[in-house]
Amino acid sequence: MKILERLSNNPPSGDADDPGSAEASSPDEGGLPITNYAKLDPKQLRPQLSPLTQVELAAIETYELSHEARSVVLNRLHWLKGTEPVPGYDALDTPAIVELLSDADTATLKAVREYERRHRDRHEVRAEVARGLPTAHASAGEDLAREEQAGLVRAGFADREKTGLGAT
């Protein structure tokens, strides 16, 4: 009986491209970007999740929630899911991103840096961000925040002078 159990638990090996093969994805895995997803344990999945697009991560999450709902995988998905730093970013290749960053503002460069750290972590993109940050122009939001902060500082000095606290 043990031999029969072992044979039934060890499906025949085959080519992953052969639909009848044990290595092929199960029918309910259709459209998932990771081959043999259901057969992989969380340790095998972790490195394969990072390079996926937001759309692919959402597909994985939907599948995971409706099947095993493994907390390790769901936590990793939660950490990776987010807004692209620029609309359509995931569809861009490295040269297109580098070109996009050549005149990007500080906020965009920082958003790309953070997104790359979580996802593909491409050397060329990181290098372009590092090159661009020191000379990048501030975004409109950053300019407004600086102006508000400077106004608060000026108001604080004016208040100190009125009360005589600024005099030495």
N, C-alpha and C positions, 0 to 999 in steps of 0.2 A: 504494500500500500504506500509506503514512503516513496518509492520510485515514481508511482503515478502522481502523487502529490507534487513531487519535485518537478516533474515534466509539465504539469498543469500550471505551476507557479513560475516556470521559466519558459516564456514563450520563445519560439524560434527566432534566431537573429536574422536580420535581413537588411536590405538597403533602405535608407530613410526615404528615398524617392519612390519606392514601391508601395502603393496604397495598401496592399495586403500585408505588408511587413509589420512586425512588432515595433519597429523603429519609427513608423509613420505616426503623425499626430492623430489623436482620436477625432472622430467626426465633430464632437462638440467643441473642439479647440479651433475650429475654422476661423481663419483670419488673424490668429495671434502671431505676433512678430517673432516669437521664440519657438524654435522647433522642439517638439516633444515636451512642451511646457509642463504638462501634468505629471510627467515622470521625473521632473527635476526637484530636488529638495531646495529649501531656501538658500542654503550656502552656495549651491550651483546657480541659482537665479540672481542673486544680488549683483554680481558684476555684469550680468546681461541686461539689467534694467536701466542702468545709467545712460547708455547711448540712445535710448528710445525717445521718440518724439512725444509730445503731450497727448496726441491722439492715440498713439500706441500704448502709452501708460494707462490711459482711460480704458482701453479695450482689455488690458491685462487686469485692471482693477475690477471691471465688471465680471470678467470670468472668475477671478479669485473669490469675489464676494458670493457668487452663485455656486461655487464648488466647495473648496476646502476652507476658505476664509482664514488662511494662516496669518497669524498676527505679525510675524516677522516680515512677511512679504508685504502685507498691507501697511505696516509702519514705514517700510522703505518706499513704497509707492507714495504715501502721504508726504514724505520728505522730498521726493523728486517732483511731484506734481506742482505746477504753478503756472504763472503767466510767462510767456516768452518775453525776453527783454525788448524785442522789436517784433511787431506782427509779421508772421511768416518766417521767423528765425530758424525754426527746425527744418524748413525746406531748403535753406541756403547751404551751399558747400563752403569750405574754408576760405577759398579765394574771395568769394562774394561777401563773406562776413568781414574779412580784412579790409576790403574796399569800402564797405559800409562804415567801418569804424574810423576810416581815415579823417573824417570831418565830424565825428560824433561829439556830443556834449559830454560833460563829466558824468551826469546821471546815467546816460546810456552806457558809457564805458563801464561804470561800476556795476550796472545791472547785468551786462554781458559777462563781466568777470565772475560775478556770483553764480550766474546760470552755468557757465562753463565749469566752474569748480564742482558743481553738483552733477553735471552730465558728462559730456565728452572730454572735457579738460584737454583741449587741443593746444599744443605748444605754440603754434603759429598765431592763434587767436589771443592767447594769454600774452604773447610778446607784443602784439599790436596794441592791446589794452595798456600794457606797461609803458609802451612808447608814447601813446597818446594822452595819458592822464596828466602829465605835468604841463602840457600846453593846451589842453582842451578848454573850450569856452564853457562857461556855466550855463546851465539850463535856465529858462525863465523862472522856474520855481526856486532855484538856488539864488538867483539874483534878488527875487522878492524877499526871500528869507533873510538874506544879508542886509537888505535895506531896512527890514523890520527890526532886526537885531541892532543895527547901527542907530536907528531911531530910539529904541529903548535905552541904549547906552547913553545917547545924548540927553534924553529926558532924565535919566538918573543923575548925570552930572549937573544938569540944570537944577534939579531938586536939591542936590547937595550944596550948591552954591547959594541957593535961596535960604537954606537953613544955617549956613555958615559952617557946615561940616567940611566943605572943600578947602577952607582956608587953613594955612599952617602958621 
